[in-house]
Amino acid sequence: MKARSRLIGKQGAVLITTIIILTFLAVLGMSLIAFLFSRTAYSQMQLDRLRALYLAESGISKALWELRFDVDPDGDGQGNIPKKKLGDGFFWARHNFQTSTLTGTGEVNKARRVVQIKYSAI
């Protein structure tokens, strides 16, 4: 009879210990999942920023092409590039004759990057 009563008391302790361990593992697992989601979101944001930078450079490149070859296919002034879609984003460029600067802007999702160059001769 004594052996049975000792066994019943130990089963309760094992159950409580198991619940505590499982709760700890669940909290640890949820923390890991939250960390991975935040890292994924950060990586996506960095990728969008890099794509936006490349698009801004594309705008500068197209504006330089217009200036070098003395053409204006879209009729908005040499070196000015209207907003154009490329891949997942948009790019455009503005030419300021007074300050001799070209400003290219790229946008992907919520990321926007601006590149500006100043020139003395093209």
Residue frames as a rotation matrix with the C-alpha (Angstrom) as fourth column:
MET 1
0.562 0.827 0.000 0.00
0.827 -0.562 0.000 0.00
0.000 0.000 -1.000 0.00
LYS 2
0.426 -0.491 -0.760 2.84
0.161 -0.786 0.597 2.37
-0.890 -0.377 -0.256 0.83
ALA 3
-0.623 -0.701 0.348 4.51
0.434 0.061 0.899 1.70
-0.652 0.711 0.266 -2.53
ARG 4
-0.138 0.658 0.741 1.33
0.973 -0.049 0.225 2.59
0.184 0.752 -0.633 -4.38
SER 5
0.800 0.455 -0.392 0.87
0.544 -0.825 0.152 5.89
-0.254 -0.335 -0.907 -2.55
ARG 6
0.003 -0.875 -0.484 4.49
0.100 -0.481 0.871 6.87
-0.995 -0.051 0.086 -3.25
LEU 7
-0.649 -0.214 0.730 3.99
0.691 0.238 0.683 6.07
-0.320 0.948 -0.006 -6.95
ILE 8
0.362 0.862 0.355 0.88
0.923 -0.386 -0.005 8.24
0.133 0.329 -0.935 -7.19
GLY 9
0.702 -0.158 -0.695 2.70
0.224 -0.877 0.426 11.23
-0.677 -0.454 -0.580 -5.69
LYS 10
-0.375 -0.926 -0.047 5.60
0.160 -0.115 0.980 10.84
-0.913 0.360 0.191 -8.13
GLN 11
-0.284 0.341 0.896 3.29
0.954 0.191 0.230 10.68
-0.093 0.920 -0.380 -11.16
GLY 12
0.792 0.598 -0.125 2.00
0.595 -0.801 -0.059 14.15
-0.136 -0.027 -0.990 -10.30
ALA 13
0.358 -0.751 -0.554 5.54
-0.068 -0.613 0.787 15.53
-0.931 -0.244 -0.270 -10.02
VAL 14
-0.577 -0.549 0.604 6.49
0.517 0.327 0.791 14.05
-0.632 0.769 0.096 -13.39
LEU 15
0.193 0.748 0.635 3.39
0.980 -0.174 -0.092 15.60
0.041 0.640 -0.767 -14.98
ILE 16
0.876 0.104 -0.472 4.18
0.218 -0.956 0.195 19.06
-0.431 -0.274 -0.860 -13.59
THR 17
-0.076 -0.982 -0.172 7.83
-0.021 -0.171 0.985 18.77
-0.997 0.078 -0.007 -14.67
THR 18
-0.456 -0.034 0.889 6.76
0.815 0.385 0.433 17.71
-0.357 0.922 -0.148 -18.17
ILE 19
0.615 0.746 0.253 4.34
0.788 -0.584 -0.194 20.65
0.003 0.319 -0.948 -18.45
ILE 20
0.655 -0.448 -0.608 7.06
-0.050 -0.829 0.557 23.10
-0.754 -0.334 -0.565 -17.36
ILE 21
-0.423 -0.871 0.252 9.56
0.189 0.187 0.964 21.68
-0.886 0.455 0.086 -19.85
LEU 22
-0.216 0.415 0.884 7.02
0.969 0.200 0.142 21.71
-0.118 0.888 -0.445 -22.71
THR 23
0.835 0.503 -0.222 6.04
0.496 -0.863 -0.092 25.31
-0.238 -0.033 -0.971 -21.89
PHE 24
0.247 -0.843 -0.477 9.71
-0.140 -0.518 0.844 26.33
-0.959 -0.142 -0.246 -21.93
LEU 25
-0.602 -0.484 0.635 10.26
0.490 0.403 0.773 24.61
-0.630 0.777 -0.006 -25.28
ALA 26
0.253 0.776 0.577 7.13
0.966 -0.174 -0.190 26.24
-0.047 0.606 -0.794 -26.74
VAL 27
0.846 0.003 -0.533 8.29
0.111 -0.979 0.170 29.72
-0.522 -0.203 -0.829 -25.66
LEU 28
-0.170 -0.982 -0.082 11.76
-0.081 -0.069 0.994 29.02
-0.982 0.176 -0.068 -27.04
GLY 29
-0.437 0.069 0.897 10.27
0.812 0.458 0.361 27.83
-0.386 0.886 -0.256 -30.34
MET 30
0.651 0.733 0.197 8.02
0.754 -0.596 -0.276 30.89
-0.084 0.328 -0.941 -30.67
SER 31
0.564 -0.533 -0.631 10.99
-0.127 -0.811 0.572 33.17
-0.816 -0.242 -0.525 -29.97
LEU 32
-0.506 -0.775 0.378 12.99
0.228 0.302 0.926 31.45
-0.832 0.555 0.024 -32.68
ILE 33
-0.074 0.572 0.817 10.13
0.990 0.138 -0.008 31.79
-0.117 0.808 -0.577 -35.17
ALA 34
0.864 0.387 -0.323 9.71
0.385 -0.920 -0.073 35.50
-0.325 -0.061 -0.944 -34.33
PHE 35
0.121 -0.912 -0.391 13.45
-0.162 -0.407 0.899 36.03
-0.979 -0.046 -0.197 -34.80
LEU 36
-0.578 -0.344 0.740 13.42
0.579 0.466 0.669 34.27
-0.575 0.815 -0.070 -38.17
PHE 37
0.386 0.787 0.482 10.44
0.921 -0.299 -0.250 36.33
-0.053 0.540 -0.840 -39.38
SER 38
0.807 -0.115 -0.580 12.17
0.029 -0.972 0.233 39.58
-0.590 -0.204 -0.781 -38.38
ARG 39
-0.273 -0.962 0.001 15.39
-0.046 0.014 0.999 38.55
-0.961 0.272 -0.048 -40.14
THR 40
-0.332 0.235 0.913 13.43
0.889 0.402 0.220 37.64
-0.316 0.885 -0.342 -43.27
ALA 41
0.756 0.653 0.036 11.67
0.639 -0.725 -0.257 41.02
-0.142 0.217 -0.966 -43.26
TYR 42
0.488 -0.665 -0.566 15.00
-0.198 -0.716 0.670 42.81
-0.850 -0.215 -0.481 -42.76
SER 43
-0.502 -0.696 0.513 16.60
0.320 0.402 0.858 40.85
-0.803 0.595 0.021 -45.61
GLN 44
0.084 0.628 0.774 13.70
0.991 0.028 -0.130 41.71
-0.103 0.778 -0.620 -47.92
MET 45
0.885 0.226 -0.407 13.99
0.250 -0.968 0.006 45.39
-0.393 -0.107 -0.913 -47.00
GLN 46
0.029 -0.961 -0.276 17.74
-0.195 -0.277 0.941 45.35
-0.980 0.026 -0.195 -47.75
LEU 47
-0.486 -0.146 0.862 17.08
0.706 0.515 0.486 43.64
-0.515 0.845 -0.148 -51.08
ASP 48
0.551 0.757 0.350 14.48
0.832 -0.467 -0.300 46.29
-0.064 0.456 -0.888 -51.98
ARG 49
0.705 -0.362 -0.610 16.94
-0.092 -0.899 0.428 49.06
-0.703 -0.245 -0.667 -51.06
LEU 50
-0.388 -0.899 0.202 19.61
0.064 0.192 0.979 47.50
-0.919 0.393 -0.017 -53.29
ARG 51
-0.215 0.399 0.892 17.17
0.951 0.293 0.098 47.12
-0.222 0.869 -0.442 -56.20
ALA 52
0.826 0.535 -0.179 16.09
0.504 -0.842 -0.193 50.75
-0.254 0.069 -0.965 -55.75
LEU 53
0.237 -0.831 -0.503 19.74
-0.194 -0.548 0.814 51.84
-0.952 -0.096 -0.291 -55.89
TYR 54
-0.614 -0.459 0.642 20.27
0.468 0.444 0.764 49.94
-0.636 0.770 -0.058 -59.13
LEU 55
0.237 0.781 0.578 17.13
0.969 -0.151 -0.194 51.50
-0.064 0.607 -0.792 -60.59
ALA 56
0.789 -0.017 -0.614 18.33
0.109 -0.980 0.166 55.00
-0.604 -0.198 -0.772 -59.61
GLU 57
-0.274 -0.954 -0.121 21.62
-0.131 -0.087 0.987 54.27
-0.953 0.287 -0.101 -61.36
SER 58
-0.349 0.250 0.903 19.63
0.868 0.449 0.212 53.13
-0.352 0.858 -0.374 -64.41
GLY 59
0.748 0.662 -0.055 17.93
0.617 -0.722 -0.313 56.51
-0.247 0.200 -0.948 -64.50
ILE 60
0.403 -0.708 -0.580 21.31
-0.287 -0.700 0.654 58.28
-0.869 -0.098 -0.485 -64.37
SER 61
-0.523 -0.652 0.549 22.65
0.264 0.488 0.832 56.02
-0.810 0.580 -0.084 -67.11
LYS 62
0.058 0.635 0.770 19.70
0.984 0.093 -0.151 56.71
-0.168 0.767 -0.619 -69.41
ALA 63
0.878 0.240 -0.414 19.96
0.235 -0.970 -0.065 60.46
-0.417 -0.040 -0.908 -68.75
LEU 64
-0.003 -0.959 -0.283 23.68
-0.247 -0.273 0.930 60.41
-0.969 0.073 -0.236 -69.58
TRP 65
-0.439 -0.097 0.893 22.92
0.717 0.562 0.413 58.55
-0.542 0.821 -0.177 -72.79
GLU 66
0.608 0.728 0.318 20.47
0.785 -0.489 -0.381 61.29
-0.122 0.481 -0.868 -73.82
LEU 67
0.766 -0.347 -0.541 23.04
-0.168 -0.921 0.353 63.98
-0.620 -0.179 -0.764 -73.08
ARG 68
-0.234 -0.947 0.220 25.95
-0.006 0.228 0.974 62.23
-0.972 0.227 -0.059 -74.80
PHE 69
-0.633 0.006 0.774 24.08
0.706 0.415 0.574 61.50
-0.318 0.910 -0.267 -78.01
ASP 70
-0.893 0.242 -0.380 22.07
-0.274 -0.961 0.031 64.74
-0.358 0.131 0.925 -78.03
VAL 71
-0.634 0.743 -0.214 18.70
0.143 0.385 0.912 62.99
0.760 0.547 -0.351 -78.22
ASP 72
-0.807 0.493 0.325 15.41
-0.487 -0.246 -0.838 63.38
-0.333 -0.835 0.439 -76.39
PRO 73
-0.891 0.416 -0.180 13.10
0.154 0.652 0.743 60.53
0.426 0.634 -0.645 -77.42
ASP 74
-0.298 0.836 -0.461 10.40
0.954 0.260 -0.146 61.34
-0.002 -0.484 -0.875 -74.86
GLY 75
-0.108 0.245 0.963 10.38
0.535 -0.802 0.265 65.10
0.838 0.544 -0.044 -75.52
ASP 76
0.835 0.453 -0.311 10.71
0.487 -0.346 0.802 66.25
0.256 -0.821 -0.510 -71.92
GLY 77
0.732 -0.656 0.185 14.16
-0.674 -0.737 0.049 67.83
0.104 -0.161 -0.982 -72.18
GLN 78
0.260 -0.718 -0.646 17.53
-0.184 0.620 -0.763 66.18
0.948 0.318 0.029 -72.52
GLY 79
-0.752 -0.655 -0.072 18.54
-0.131 0.255 -0.958 64.22
0.646 -0.711 -0.277 -69.44
ASN 80
-0.440 0.690 0.575 15.03
-0.851 -0.116 -0.513 64.13
-0.287 -0.715 0.638 -68.00
ILE 81
-0.851 0.161 -0.501 13.64
-0.064 0.913 0.403 60.62
0.522 0.374 -0.766 -67.80
PRO 82
-0.013 0.911 0.412 9.95
-0.857 -0.222 0.465 60.19
0.515 -0.347 0.784 -66.94
LYS 83
-0.199 0.016 0.980 8.90
-0.791 0.588 -0.170 57.59
-0.579 -0.809 -0.105 -64.39
LYS 84
0.044 0.123 -0.991 9.33
-0.807 0.590 0.037 54.16
0.589 0.798 0.125 -65.98
LYS 85
0.720 0.238 0.652 8.63
-0.587 0.710 0.389 50.67
-0.370 -0.663 0.651 -64.70
LEU 86
0.023 -0.726 -0.687 11.49
-0.704 0.476 -0.527 48.19
0.710 0.496 -0.500 -64.74
GLY 87
-0.705 -0.247 -0.665 11.16
0.168 0.852 -0.495 44.82
0.689 -0.461 -0.559 -63.02
ASP 88
-0.097 0.658 -0.747 9.56
0.957 0.268 0.111 45.23
0.273 -0.704 -0.655 -59.61
GLY 89
-0.057 -0.009 -0.998 10.11
0.672 -0.740 -0.032 48.97
-0.739 -0.672 0.048 -59.38
PHE 90
0.845 0.335 0.416 10.27
0.529 -0.636 -0.562 52.36
0.077 0.695 -0.715 -61.03
PHE 91
-0.225 -0.892 -0.392 13.02
0.811 -0.395 0.432 54.82
-0.541 -0.220 0.812 -61.94
TRP 92
0.811 0.338 0.477 13.23
0.552 -0.711 -0.435 58.38
0.192 0.616 -0.764 -63.20
ALA 93
-0.244 -0.933 -0.263 15.86
0.940 -0.295 0.172 61.09
-0.238 -0.205 0.949 -63.59
ARG 94
0.894 0.437 -0.102 15.95
0.411 -0.889 -0.201 64.87
-0.178 0.137 -0.974 -63.57
HIS 95
-0.106 -0.918 0.382 18.56
0.967 -0.184 -0.176 67.08
0.232 0.351 0.907 -65.21
ASN 96
0.757 0.241 -0.607 19.34
0.432 -0.882 0.188 70.51
-0.490 -0.405 -0.772 -63.77
PHE 97
0.512 -0.556 0.655 21.21
0.689 -0.190 -0.699 72.58
0.513 0.809 0.286 -66.37
GLN 98
0.720 -0.199 0.665 21.98
-0.349 -0.932 0.099 75.44
0.600 -0.303 -0.740 -63.95
THR 99
0.528 -0.517 0.674 23.83
-0.752 0.084 0.654 73.25
-0.395 -0.852 -0.345 -61.42
SER 100
-0.049 -0.511 -0.858 25.04
-0.843 0.482 -0.239 70.64
0.536 0.711 -0.454 -63.95
THR 101
-0.705 -0.132 0.696 23.58
-0.574 0.683 -0.452 67.78
-0.416 -0.718 -0.558 -61.93
LEU 102
-0.271 0.629 -0.728 21.71
-0.465 0.577 0.671 64.62
0.843 0.521 0.137 -62.78
THR 103
-0.573 0.180 0.800 19.49
-0.765 0.232 -0.600 63.10
-0.294 -0.956 0.004 -60.10
GLY 104
-0.442 0.399 -0.803 18.27
-0.353 0.746 0.565 59.54
0.825 0.533 -0.189 -60.51
THR 105
-0.351 0.424 0.835 15.61
-0.903 0.081 -0.421 58.03
-0.246 -0.902 0.355 -58.28
GLY 106
-0.605 0.170 -0.778 14.67
-0.232 0.897 0.377 54.37
0.761 0.409 -0.503 -57.91
GLU 107
-0.242 0.630 0.737 11.70
-0.963 -0.067 -0.259 52.91
-0.114 -0.773 0.624 -56.06
VAL 108
-0.503 0.186 -0.844 10.93
-0.122 0.952 0.282 49.32
0.856 0.245 -0.456 -55.13
ASN 109
0.042 0.654 -0.755 8.01
0.849 0.375 0.372 48.65
0.526 -0.657 -0.540 -52.76
LYS 110
0.919 0.327 -0.220 8.57
0.394 -0.740 0.545 51.13
0.015 -0.588 -0.809 -49.90
ALA 111
0.136 -0.956 -0.260 12.30
0.654 -0.111 0.748 51.59
-0.744 -0.272 0.610 -50.56
ARG 112
0.957 0.076 0.279 13.50
0.261 -0.643 -0.720 54.71
0.124 0.762 -0.635 -52.39
ARG 113
0.129 -0.966 -0.224 17.09
0.715 -0.066 0.696 55.56
-0.687 -0.250 0.682 -53.28
VAL 114
0.989 0.116 -0.089 18.41
0.040 -0.800 -0.598 58.74
-0.141 0.588 -0.796 -54.87
VAL 115
0.085 -0.981 0.175 21.72
0.864 0.160 0.477 59.08
-0.496 0.110 0.861 -56.72
GLN 116
0.956 0.182 -0.230 23.05
0.069 -0.902 -0.426 62.46
-0.285 0.391 -0.875 -57.79
ILE 117
0.058 -0.961 0.271 26.06
0.942 0.142 0.302 63.26
-0.329 0.238 0.914 -59.95
LYS 118
0.694 0.000 -0.720 27.61
-0.114 -0.987 -0.110 66.59
-0.711 0.158 -0.685 -60.82
TYR 119
0.363 -0.541 0.758 29.38
0.890 0.444 -0.109 66.90
-0.278 0.714 0.643 -64.15
SER 120
-0.047 -0.435 -0.899 31.66
-0.024 -0.899 0.437 69.41
-0.999 0.042 0.032 -65.79
ALA 121
-0.290 -0.005 -0.957 31.55
-0.940 -0.188 0.286 68.02
-0.182 0.982 0.050 -69.34
ILE 122
0.343 0.453 0.823 29.85
-0.226 0.890 -0.396 65.12
-0.912 -0.050 0.408 -71.02
